Amino acid sequence: MAGRPPKKDKKVREAIYFEPDLLEWLQEKAEKQKCTVSVIVNQMAEKAKEQED
């Protein structure tokens, strides 16, 4: 059966629980950048990781 080729980099799905005010802030940032909260969190984590090095 023909189908979509397998993805090289599978993303890991993880449940993260935010305080309501923090989630609201993240949602506002995501809305401004026209992306998802996950994208914002990944950007912030990457930035923090770079500063750590």
PyMOL commands that set and color helices and strands:
alter all, ss='L'
color gray80, all
select helices_A, chain A and resi 20-33+37-52
alter helices_A, ss='H'
color red, helices_A
deselect
rebuild
show_as cartoon
